Amino acid sequence: MKAAPSGGFFVIMKYLYTILFALLASIAVAQEDLLEGIEIEEDNEVTSTWKSLKVVNFETTKLVAPKELQVVISHRFGSVENGIDDLFGLDNAVTRFQFVYGLTDWMHIEASRSGFNKTYQLASKFKLKRQEKEGFPFSIALFTAIDANTDLDDAIFPKLEFVDRLGYTAQLIIARKISKRLSAQISPTFFHQNFVPFDPQDNTQYALGIGARYKLTNRWSLNADYGAHLNRADGSPFVNPLSIGVDLETGGHVFQMHFTNAQPMLTNGFLSQGTGDWLDGRFYFGFNLVRVF
């Protein structure tokens, strides 16, 4: 196990996200239909590149609309490899509760809690550029997050400080709606863990994500993404995440179902602590249910 010393940058980040969390708690919500405006392209702007905030694991360029609140309940079960003994992993579920609020048409903020490592996260997403029908060929967004791993045991790590529990993420998302049915993206990702579970691993890590969505019908789509960890330590027991799933859109809900070889749902987790193996049957079924207010 290895921990990194604290720094001024991390203290500043902690305060910034504390302010964001306070803003989230003070905002009233209003219900809107999720399908409103979908598949409409106005003027020169390309819209509906993605129907959900995530491809499977990786963030998309989609943001929550201004003054809209999305509540996301996510379950990712245990590995299916043991079959009926643990009901194909249903006995070992990890749950995440996530609240996402749109501040403007170019920024939303998030707060969530995941059962994996009992991790709390504050996050934000920014729309930097929109794809144009005649002009700029991509949509670009920036995702940032700060995580707190509350599962680390002070009795096992007596020198543990609060800052050692923190992790940070910055992800640039570059997407293109290639046709009415096909969208794709790449996601260069920087993340830092003050405490890493595998000692030779650098605290600062890098990854490159790729993802795609293929629209099957007006309500169904097929999604897939993959993350290549670029500086994983030699001998690490962890693997790159590969995921595939489908999205179903029904009025005020989006229902996502997927299979993946990484049980963690937060970016730092699925990039750095995925342990599954598709060929050995060690993969996980999961779903996300989205409700819009």
Residue frames as qw, qx, qy, qz and C-alpha x, y, z in Angstrom:
[[0.000, 0.888, 0.461, 0.000, 0.00, 0.00, 0.00],
 [0.448, 0.041, 0.019, 0.893, 1.25, 3.49, -0.77],
 [0.022, -0.891, -0.423, 0.164, 0.00, 6.92, 0.23],
 [0.442, 0.479, 0.082, 0.753, 1.01, 10.30, -1.16],
 [0.237, -0.327, -0.393, 0.826, 1.61, 13.41, 0.94],
 [0.170, 0.836, 0.503, -0.137, -1.01, 16.13, 0.93],
 [0.389, 0.074, 0.217, 0.892, -0.55, 19.36, -1.04],
 [0.135, 0.357, 0.196, -0.903, -2.05, 22.80, -1.42],
 [0.320, 0.050, -0.605, -0.727, -3.73, 21.83, -4.68],
 [0.358, -0.291, -0.884, -0.073, -5.73, 19.10, -2.99],
 [0.100, -0.423, -0.573, 0.695, -6.82, 21.40, -0.15],
 [0.220, 0.273, -0.155, -0.924, -8.08, 23.94, -2.69],
 [0.376, -0.072, -0.775, -0.503, -9.95, 21.22, -4.59],
 [0.236, -0.351, -0.858, 0.292, -11.56, 20.04, -1.38],
 [0.053, 0.444, 0.354, -0.821, -12.91, 23.53, -0.63],
 [0.275, 0.178, -0.445, -0.834, -14.13, 24.07, -4.18],
 [0.400, -0.184, -0.841, -0.315, -16.18, 20.89, -4.11],
 [0.138, -0.386, -0.718, 0.563, -17.50, 21.72, -0.66],
 [0.204, 0.345, 0.030, -0.916, -18.93, 24.92, -2.16],
 [0.384, 0.049, -0.679, -0.624, -20.46, 22.94, -5.04],
 [0.290, -0.279, -0.909, 0.113, -22.06, 20.53, -2.60],
 [0.014, 0.412, 0.490, -0.768, -23.58, 23.43, -0.66],
 [0.311, 0.241, -0.292, -0.872, -25.04, 24.84, -3.87],
 [0.359, -0.085, -0.865, -0.339, -26.57, 21.48, -4.73],
 [0.185, -0.353, -0.831, 0.389, -28.30, 21.25, -1.35],
 [0.081, 0.443, 0.306, -0.839, -29.94, 24.68, -1.77],
 [0.217, 0.145, -0.523, -0.812, -31.50, 24.20, -5.22],
 [0.653, 0.233, 0.485, -0.534, -35.19, 23.42, -5.78],
 [0.248, -0.051, 0.873, 0.416, -36.18, 20.88, -8.42],
 [0.586, 0.393, 0.069, -0.706, -38.72, 20.88, -11.25],
 [0.664, 0.087, 0.738, 0.084, -39.95, 17.85, -13.19],
 [0.403, 0.593, -0.344, -0.606, -39.42, 17.70, -16.93],
 [0.944, 0.233, 0.209, -0.108, -39.92, 14.99, -19.52],
 [0.545, -0.459, 0.540, 0.447, -36.60, 13.41, -20.54],
 [0.571, 0.328, 0.633, 0.406, -37.72, 12.94, -24.11],
 [0.184, 0.938, 0.208, -0.208, -38.46, 16.64, -24.64],
 [0.107, 0.896, -0.345, -0.257, -36.20, 18.00, -27.32],
 [0.559, -0.305, 0.724, 0.264, -34.46, 14.70, -28.07],
 [0.544, 0.288, 0.671, 0.413, -33.73, 14.08, -31.73],
 [0.239, 0.936, 0.257, -0.010, -34.23, 17.80, -32.53],
 [0.602, -0.074, 0.135, 0.783, -31.43, 19.69, -34.22],
 [0.082, 0.938, 0.275, -0.197, -31.74, 23.47, -34.15],
 [0.129, 0.925, -0.284, -0.218, -29.88, 25.86, -36.42],
 [0.555, 0.604, -0.571, 0.026, -26.36, 24.60, -37.01],
 [0.309, -0.498, 0.727, -0.357, -25.97, 22.64, -33.76],
 [0.621, 0.033, -0.763, -0.175, -25.86, 18.81, -33.70],
 [0.520, -0.401, 0.448, -0.607, -27.81, 17.35, -30.77],
 [0.933, -0.078, 0.147, -0.319, -28.71, 13.92, -29.36],
 [0.396, 0.562, -0.724, 0.045, -25.19, 12.55, -29.67],
 [0.237, 0.010, -0.917, 0.320, -25.85, 10.61, -26.44],
 [0.518, -0.538, -0.430, -0.507, -29.07, 9.82, -24.60],
 [0.758, -0.605, -0.230, 0.085, -27.50, 9.25, -21.18],
 [0.214, -0.928, 0.305, -0.015, -24.74, 10.71, -19.01],
 [0.418, -0.497, 0.741, 0.171, -22.57, 7.61, -19.47],
 [0.536, 0.317, -0.676, -0.394, -21.78, 5.26, -22.33],
 [0.808, -0.291, -0.513, -0.010, -21.42, 2.39, -19.84],
 [0.663, -0.443, -0.266, 0.542, -18.56, 3.30, -17.52],
 [0.378, -0.021, 0.091, 0.921, -17.21, 6.43, -19.19],
 [0.146, 0.651, 0.318, -0.674, -18.86, 9.84, -19.07],
 [0.454, 0.550, 0.532, 0.457, -20.42, 11.24, -22.25],
 [0.175, 0.141, 0.058, 0.973, -20.65, 14.84, -23.45],
 [0.333, -0.628, -0.545, -0.445, -24.32, 14.97, -22.37],
 [0.069, 0.099, -0.515, 0.849, -25.18, 17.32, -19.49],
 [0.040, -0.596, -0.766, 0.240, -28.30, 17.65, -17.37],
 [0.104, 0.685, 0.362, 0.624, -30.50, 20.55, -18.54],
 [0.040, 0.292, -0.336, 0.895, -30.61, 23.80, -16.51],
 [0.492, -0.213, 0.336, -0.774, -32.79, 23.57, -13.37],
 [0.876, 0.000, -0.367, -0.313, -33.24, 19.82, -13.94],
 [0.419, -0.516, 0.705, -0.248, -32.44, 17.20, -11.32],
 [0.789, 0.171, -0.551, -0.212, -31.59, 13.63, -12.26],
 [0.617, -0.473, 0.568, -0.270, -31.54, 10.89, -9.64],
 [0.660, 0.384, -0.626, -0.157, -29.54, 7.84, -10.75],
 [0.752, -0.391, 0.476, -0.233, -29.73, 4.54, -8.89],
 [0.563, 0.528, -0.622, -0.131, -27.06, 2.09, -10.06],
 [0.847, -0.329, 0.398, -0.127, -26.53, -1.55, -9.16],
 [0.522, 0.552, -0.644, -0.091, -23.57, -3.66, -10.20],
 [0.924, -0.304, 0.081, -0.216, -23.76, -7.23, -9.05],
 [0.523, -0.544, 0.633, 0.171, -21.01, -9.74, -8.27],
 [0.131, 0.389, -0.789, -0.456, -19.31, -11.92, -10.86],
 [0.833, 0.105, -0.078, -0.537, -21.60, -14.34, -12.70],
 [0.399, 0.434, -0.807, -0.035, -18.94, -17.09, -12.61],
 [0.152, -0.122, 0.886, -0.421, -20.37, -18.88, -9.53],
 [0.303, -0.241, -0.792, -0.473, -23.72, -19.41, -11.18],
 [0.547, -0.575, -0.452, -0.408, -26.68, -20.29, -9.02],
 [0.608, -0.242, -0.544, 0.525, -24.61, -20.45, -5.80],
 [0.149, -0.414, -0.281, 0.853, -24.85, -16.68, -5.42],
 [0.412, 0.739, 0.500, -0.186, -27.64, -16.20, -7.99],
 [0.614, 0.522, 0.241, 0.541, -25.19, -15.16, -10.70],
 [0.377, 0.189, -0.168, 0.891, -23.72, -12.41, -8.53],
 [0.292, -0.682, -0.311, -0.594, -26.97, -10.90, -7.26],
 [0.708, -0.598, -0.329, 0.183, -25.92, -11.70, -3.66],
 [0.606, -0.335, 0.001, 0.721, -22.89, -9.39, -3.96],
 [0.288, 0.809, 0.347, 0.376, -24.28, -6.15, -5.35],
 [0.334, -0.225, -0.124, 0.907, -22.61, -2.73, -5.20],
 [0.101, 0.825, 0.551, 0.081, -25.06, 0.19, -5.17],
 [0.301, -0.038, 0.008, 0.953, -24.55, 3.84, -6.08],
 [0.066, 0.841, 0.518, -0.142, -26.94, 6.73, -5.45],
 [0.391, 0.005, 0.219, 0.894, -26.24, 9.81, -7.58],
 [0.124, 0.852, 0.421, -0.287, -27.84, 13.27, -7.73],
 [0.435, 0.080, 0.357, 0.823, -27.09, 15.48, -10.75],
 [0.107, 0.837, 0.401, -0.356, -28.32, 19.08, -11.09],
 [0.514, 0.473, 0.309, 0.646, -28.03, 21.36, -14.10],
 [0.246, -0.599, -0.201, 0.735, -26.82, 24.84, -13.21],
 [0.277, 0.643, -0.210, -0.682, -26.59, 26.23, -16.76],
 [0.877, 0.439, 0.010, -0.193, -26.68, 24.84, -20.28],
 [0.578, 0.613, -0.503, 0.193, -22.90, 24.38, -20.04],
 [0.120, 0.373, -0.774, 0.498, -22.43, 23.06, -16.46],
 [0.774, -0.450, -0.262, -0.361, -23.94, 20.55, -14.07],
 [0.092, -0.533, 0.720, -0.435, -22.86, 19.32, -10.63],
 [0.796, -0.113, -0.564, -0.189, -23.12, 15.90, -8.98],
 [0.315, -0.497, 0.671, -0.452, -23.04, 14.25, -5.57],
 [0.856, 0.024, -0.435, -0.277, -23.02, 10.48, -5.08],
 [0.472, -0.510, 0.677, -0.245, -22.23, 7.61, -2.75],
 [0.741, 0.275, -0.572, -0.221, -21.01, 4.20, -3.94],
 [0.886, -0.420, 0.126, -0.150, -20.90, 1.01, -1.89],
 [0.865, 0.257, -0.171, 0.396, -17.53, 0.10, -3.42],
 [0.499, 0.093, -0.346, 0.789, -15.00, 1.25, -0.79],
 [0.195, -0.784, -0.515, 0.287, -17.90, 3.27, 0.72],
 [0.400, -0.012, 0.201, 0.894, -16.86, 6.14, -1.54],
 [0.148, 0.839, 0.374, -0.366, -18.42, 9.61, -1.67],
 [0.474, 0.154, 0.395, 0.772, -17.95, 11.75, -4.77],
 [0.177, 0.818, 0.202, -0.509, -18.50, 15.39, -5.72],
 [0.511, 0.088, 0.587, 0.622, -18.23, 16.08, -9.43],
 [0.297, 0.724, 0.094, -0.616, -18.96, 18.56, -12.19],
 [0.588, 0.256, 0.608, 0.468, -19.23, 18.46, -15.98],
 [0.074, 0.686, -0.054, -0.722, -18.69, 21.34, -18.38],
 [0.685, 0.569, 0.422, 0.172, -19.75, 21.64, -22.03],
 [0.362, -0.522, 0.261, 0.727, -16.85, 23.28, -23.84],
 [0.182, 0.347, -0.505, -0.769, -17.91, 22.99, -27.48],
 [0.720, 0.319, 0.495, -0.368, -20.86, 21.71, -29.50],
 [0.422, 0.054, 0.743, 0.518, -20.65, 19.80, -32.76],
 [0.354, 0.552, 0.017, -0.755, -21.98, 21.75, -35.72],
 [0.785, 0.428, 0.446, -0.030, -23.64, 20.44, -38.88],
 [0.610, 0.669, 0.020, 0.423, -21.49, 22.83, -40.88],
 [0.082, -0.863, 0.333, -0.372, -18.40, 23.79, -38.95],
 [0.195, -0.549, 0.756, -0.299, -16.80, 22.32, -35.83],
 [0.647, 0.094, -0.691, -0.308, -16.84, 18.49, -36.14],
 [0.484, -0.112, -0.805, 0.324, -16.89, 17.46, -32.45],
 [0.511, -0.772, -0.118, -0.358, -18.62, 17.99, -29.12],
 [0.493, 0.274, -0.594, 0.574, -16.20, 18.52, -26.23],
 [0.594, -0.725, -0.111, -0.330, -16.87, 18.31, -22.49],
 [0.273, 0.439, -0.685, 0.513, -14.76, 18.25, -19.33],
 [0.775, -0.505, -0.328, -0.193, -15.55, 16.06, -16.30],
 [0.197, 0.483, -0.621, 0.585, -13.88, 16.64, -12.91],
 [0.778, -0.479, -0.328, -0.239, -14.39, 14.84, -9.61],
 [0.003, -0.514, 0.701, -0.494, -13.09, 14.42, -6.08],
 [0.799, -0.231, -0.521, -0.191, -13.63, 11.12, -4.23],
 [0.278, -0.566, 0.605, -0.486, -13.35, 10.16, -0.55],
 [0.681, 0.006, -0.731, -0.050, -12.72, 6.48, 0.27],
 [0.477, -0.567, 0.325, -0.587, -14.24, 6.04, 3.74],
 [0.970, -0.110, -0.167, -0.135, -13.62, 2.28, 3.85],
 [0.532, 0.449, -0.557, 0.453, -9.92, 2.54, 4.71],
 [0.743, -0.574, -0.345, 0.018, -9.45, 1.24, 8.27],
 [0.071, -0.868, 0.349, -0.347, -7.57, 3.44, 10.75],
 [0.795, -0.469, 0.376, -0.077, -6.74, 0.34, 12.80],
 [0.899, 0.210, 0.236, 0.303, -4.95, -1.25, 9.83],
 [0.500, 0.500, 0.032, 0.706, -3.33, 2.02, 8.71],
 [0.424, -0.696, -0.402, 0.417, -2.71, 3.95, 11.96],
 [0.299, -0.354, 0.126, 0.877, -0.88, 6.78, 10.17],
 [0.195, 0.527, 0.666, 0.490, -3.77, 7.36, 7.80],
 [0.025, 0.345, 0.200, -0.917, -4.90, 10.97, 7.42],
 [0.512, 0.610, 0.451, -0.404, -8.10, 12.27, 5.82],
 [0.324, 0.726, -0.352, -0.493, -6.24, 13.52, 2.76],
 [0.141, -0.287, 0.922, 0.218, -5.02, 9.95, 2.11],
 [0.456, 0.376, 0.779, -0.212, -8.62, 8.95, 1.48],
 [0.388, 0.739, 0.086, -0.545, -9.01, 11.40, -1.42],
 [0.543, 0.093, 0.643, 0.533, -8.76, 10.85, -5.15],
 [0.210, 0.666, -0.015, -0.716, -9.12, 13.24, -8.09],
 [0.578, 0.323, 0.679, 0.318, -10.25, 12.90, -11.70],
 [0.237, 0.654, -0.123, -0.708, -10.07, 15.12, -14.79],
 [0.537, 0.201, 0.775, 0.266, -11.44, 13.73, -18.04],
 [0.240, 0.443, -0.272, -0.820, -11.68, 15.41, -21.44],
 [0.571, 0.330, 0.749, -0.066, -14.47, 13.97, -23.62],
 [0.169, 0.431, -0.435, -0.772, -14.34, 14.41, -27.39],
 [0.519, 0.303, 0.788, -0.134, -17.38, 13.02, -29.21],
 [0.205, 0.239, -0.475, -0.822, -18.82, 12.98, -32.70],
 [0.683, 0.356, 0.512, -0.380, -22.27, 12.08, -33.96],
 [0.252, -0.235, 0.739, 0.579, -21.18, 10.27, -37.10],
 [0.231, -0.236, -0.698, -0.635, -24.67, 9.55, -38.40],
 [0.576, -0.405, -0.056, -0.708, -28.26, 9.51, -37.11],
 [0.925, -0.256, -0.246, -0.133, -27.56, 6.09, -35.61],
 [0.847, -0.033, -0.250, 0.468, -23.86, 6.07, -34.70],
 [0.144, -0.939, 0.201, -0.239, -21.96, 8.18, -32.14],
 [0.864, -0.003, -0.284, 0.417, -18.40, 7.71, -30.86],
 [0.202, -0.945, 0.166, -0.195, -15.97, 9.38, -28.46],
 [0.708, 0.163, -0.470, 0.501, -12.49, 9.31, -26.97],
 [0.490, -0.844, -0.084, -0.201, -11.75, 10.27, -23.35],
 [0.512, 0.382, -0.505, 0.580, -8.19, 11.16, -22.29],
 [0.653, -0.695, -0.223, -0.201, -8.24, 10.79, -18.50],
 [0.279, 0.442, -0.594, 0.611, -5.98, 11.93, -15.66],
 [0.700, -0.618, -0.202, -0.296, -6.62, 10.63, -12.15],
 [0.218, 0.493, -0.643, 0.545, -4.70, 10.74, -8.89],
 [0.782, -0.484, -0.371, -0.124, -5.13, 8.54, -5.82],
 [0.162, -0.776, 0.471, -0.388, -3.50, 9.65, -2.60],
 [0.559, -0.309, 0.748, -0.179, -3.70, 6.00, -1.48],
 [0.640, 0.343, -0.541, -0.423, -3.19, 3.19, -4.00],
 [0.899, -0.256, 0.232, -0.268, -4.02, -0.46, -3.22],
 [0.940, 0.181, 0.031, 0.287, -1.02, -1.82, -5.18],
 [0.503, -0.727, 0.074, 0.462, 2.28, -0.49, -3.82],
 [0.503, -0.108, 0.419, 0.748, 4.40, -0.15, -7.02],
 [0.248, 0.713, 0.553, 0.354, 1.61, 1.77, -8.73],
 [0.195, 0.154, -0.050, 0.967, 2.15, 5.50, -9.21],
 [0.100, 0.509, 0.590, -0.619, -0.35, 7.71, -7.42],
 [0.359, 0.595, -0.105, -0.711, -0.84, 9.77, -10.59],
 [0.500, 0.114, 0.831, 0.215, -2.27, 7.67, -13.41],
 [0.304, 0.416, -0.303, -0.802, -3.41, 8.11, -16.99],
 [0.488, 0.250, 0.836, 0.015, -5.92, 6.35, -19.22],
 [0.237, 0.197, -0.428, -0.850, -7.59, 6.65, -22.60],
 [0.481, 0.305, 0.750, -0.335, -11.23, 5.68, -22.99],
 [0.192, 0.059, -0.608, -0.768, -13.13, 4.96, -26.19],
 [0.358, 0.320, 0.761, -0.436, -16.87, 4.49, -26.50],
 [0.171, -0.023, -0.608, -0.775, -19.64, 4.17, -29.05],
 [0.456, 0.312, 0.610, -0.567, -23.42, 4.13, -29.27],
 [0.084, -0.048, -0.754, -0.650, -25.51, 2.62, -32.05],
 [0.497, 0.131, 0.288, -0.808, -29.18, 3.58, -32.18],
 [0.157, 0.114, 0.968, 0.157, -31.32, 0.49, -32.79],
 [0.033, -0.693, -0.665, -0.276, -34.75, 2.16, -32.56],
 [0.079, -0.760, -0.042, -0.644, -36.13, 5.46, -31.28],
 [0.628, -0.696, 0.133, -0.323, -35.90, 4.12, -27.71],
 [0.927, -0.269, 0.186, 0.185, -33.21, 1.41, -27.78],
 [0.369, 0.823, -0.429, 0.041, -29.47, 1.78, -28.32],
 [0.949, -0.088, -0.127, 0.273, -26.44, -0.52, -28.08],
 [0.075, -0.938, 0.302, -0.153, -23.46, 0.95, -26.16],
 [0.927, -0.086, -0.129, 0.342, -19.87, -0.14, -25.52],
 [0.048, 0.934, -0.304, 0.182, -16.71, 1.36, -24.03],
 [0.906, -0.025, -0.198, 0.374, -13.14, 0.39, -23.17],
 [0.208, -0.956, 0.200, -0.045, -10.46, 2.02, -21.02],
 [0.822, 0.289, -0.276, 0.406, -6.73, 1.61, -21.67],
 [0.538, -0.819, 0.067, 0.186, -4.67, 2.32, -18.52],
 [0.575, 0.765, -0.212, 0.200, -1.47, 3.94, -19.80],
 [0.192, 0.618, -0.638, 0.418, 0.91, 3.58, -16.82],
 [0.886, -0.380, -0.028, -0.262, -0.29, 0.53, -14.93],
 [0.280, -0.681, 0.673, -0.068, 2.47, -0.96, -12.77],
 [0.534, 0.275, -0.788, -0.139, 4.08, -4.24, -13.80],
 [0.251, -0.047, -0.916, 0.310, 2.58, -7.16, -11.90],
 [0.388, -0.026, 0.266, -0.882, -0.64, -5.30, -11.10],
 [0.230, 0.221, 0.944, -0.085, -3.61, -7.64, -10.54],
 [0.360, 0.624, 0.364, -0.590, -5.98, -5.11, -12.11],
 [0.446, 0.247, 0.701, 0.498, -7.20, -5.04, -15.71],
 [0.100, 0.060, -0.243, -0.963, -8.57, -2.62, -18.30],
 [0.445, 0.351, 0.626, -0.535, -12.38, -2.23, -18.25],
 [0.136, -0.013, -0.716, -0.684, -14.39, -3.50, -21.23],
 [0.311, 0.334, 0.662, -0.595, -18.17, -3.02, -21.13],
 [0.146, -0.154, -0.673, -0.709, -21.20, -3.49, -23.34],
 [0.146, 0.379, 0.732, -0.547, -24.84, -2.67, -22.71],
 [0.033, 0.528, 0.632, 0.567, -28.16, -1.32, -23.94],
 [0.084, 0.146, 0.319, -0.933, -30.16, 1.83, -23.13],
 [0.047, -0.562, -0.781, -0.269, -33.95, 1.93, -23.01],
 [0.014, -0.004, 0.155, -0.988, -35.65, 5.31, -22.89],
 [0.191, -0.550, -0.793, -0.178, -39.23, 5.54, -21.59],
 [0.226, -0.886, -0.316, -0.251, -40.72, 8.96, -20.87],
 [0.224, -0.901, 0.260, -0.266, -39.08, 10.36, -17.73],
 [0.782, -0.453, 0.420, 0.077, -36.74, 7.40, -17.31],
 [0.542, 0.582, -0.597, -0.106, -33.62, 5.94, -18.88],
 [0.887, -0.319, 0.320, -0.099, -32.93, 2.31, -18.06],
 [0.377, 0.680, -0.625, -0.063, -29.39, 1.08, -18.79],
 [0.941, -0.223, 0.249, -0.053, -28.41, -2.60, -18.64],
 [0.405, 0.761, -0.507, 0.016, -24.84, -3.76, -19.15],
 [0.954, -0.208, -0.020, 0.217, -22.09, -6.32, -18.63],
 [0.189, 0.876, -0.378, 0.230, -18.56, -5.29, -17.63],
 [0.825, 0.009, -0.455, 0.334, -15.38, -6.77, -16.18],
 [0.226, 0.220, -0.424, 0.849, -15.04, -3.97, -13.58],
 [0.306, -0.611, -0.724, 0.096, -17.36, -3.83, -10.56],
 [0.198, -0.489, -0.242, 0.814, -16.47, -0.28, -9.37],
 [0.320, 0.769, 0.529, 0.160, -18.60, 2.47, -10.94],
 [0.088, -0.949, 0.068, 0.296, -16.55, 5.61, -10.22],
 [0.606, 0.748, -0.267, 0.040, -13.84, 6.57, -12.73],
 [0.072, -0.687, 0.692, -0.208, -10.91, 6.06, -10.35],
 [0.697, -0.187, 0.638, -0.270, -12.33, 2.67, -9.40],
 [0.888, 0.360, 0.271, -0.090, -13.11, 1.03, -12.73],
 [0.527, 0.774, -0.337, 0.100, -9.84, 2.28, -14.27],
 [0.065, 0.649, -0.687, 0.321, -7.59, 1.26, -11.39],
 [0.365, -0.235, 0.809, -0.395, -9.32, -1.65, -9.62],
 [0.836, 0.210, -0.152, -0.483, -11.12, -3.76, -12.22],
 [0.358, -0.417, 0.834, -0.054, -10.43, -7.46, -11.62],
 [0.826, 0.268, 0.378, -0.320, -12.73, -9.35, -13.99],
 [0.142, -0.329, 0.796, 0.487, -11.83, -11.56, -16.92],
 [0.685, 0.292, -0.091, -0.661, -14.31, -12.01, -19.74],
 [0.576, 0.315, -0.727, -0.200, -12.70, -15.24, -20.94],
 [0.206, 0.042, -0.906, 0.368, -12.90, -16.84, -17.48],
 [0.351, -0.588, -0.675, -0.273, -16.50, -15.78, -16.92],
 [0.362, -0.490, -0.430, 0.666, -15.55, -13.18, -14.29],
 [0.019, 0.274, 0.234, 0.933, -17.74, -10.32, -15.40],
 [0.039, 0.338, 0.630, -0.698, -20.56, -8.36, -13.80],
 [0.005, 0.612, 0.644, 0.459, -24.14, -7.54, -14.70],
 [0.139, -0.346, -0.377, 0.848, -25.40, -4.11, -13.78],
 [0.106, 0.692, 0.575, 0.424, -28.11, -1.56, -14.44],
 [0.113, -0.124, -0.209, 0.963, -28.74, 2.16, -13.99],
 [0.013, 0.718, 0.685, 0.122, -32.17, 3.68, -13.46],
 [0.193, 0.028, -0.013, 0.981, -32.48, 7.40, -14.15],
 [0.028, -0.762, -0.645, 0.050, -35.38, 9.56, -12.96],
 [0.244, 0.304, 0.109, 0.914, -35.78, 13.18, -14.03],
 [0.172, -0.721, -0.569, 0.357, -37.34, 15.90, -11.85]]
